[in-house]
């Protein structure tokens, strides 16, 4: 914890090429800097938001969690307070 914030270092590799919901990885999912479209499920999203969701997911998984940050913010993950 630093200034009441939890920091976790994660590997950013492929986070901008992976769709955060279905997990499909392909460099062609992001043909331009400003457009992300999953070639598997055809979902379109802002590429920076999609990559940030992948980074968040990896950080939570590195802590042994398979959930989202909303659970932590709501207080339902009180076991994180020990970090």
Secondary structure, DSSP 8 states (H G I E B T S, - for coil): -BTTB-------TTTTTB-TTT--B-GGG-SBTTBEE-TTT--EE-HHHHHHHHHHHHHHHHTT--S-HHHHHTTS-GGGGG-
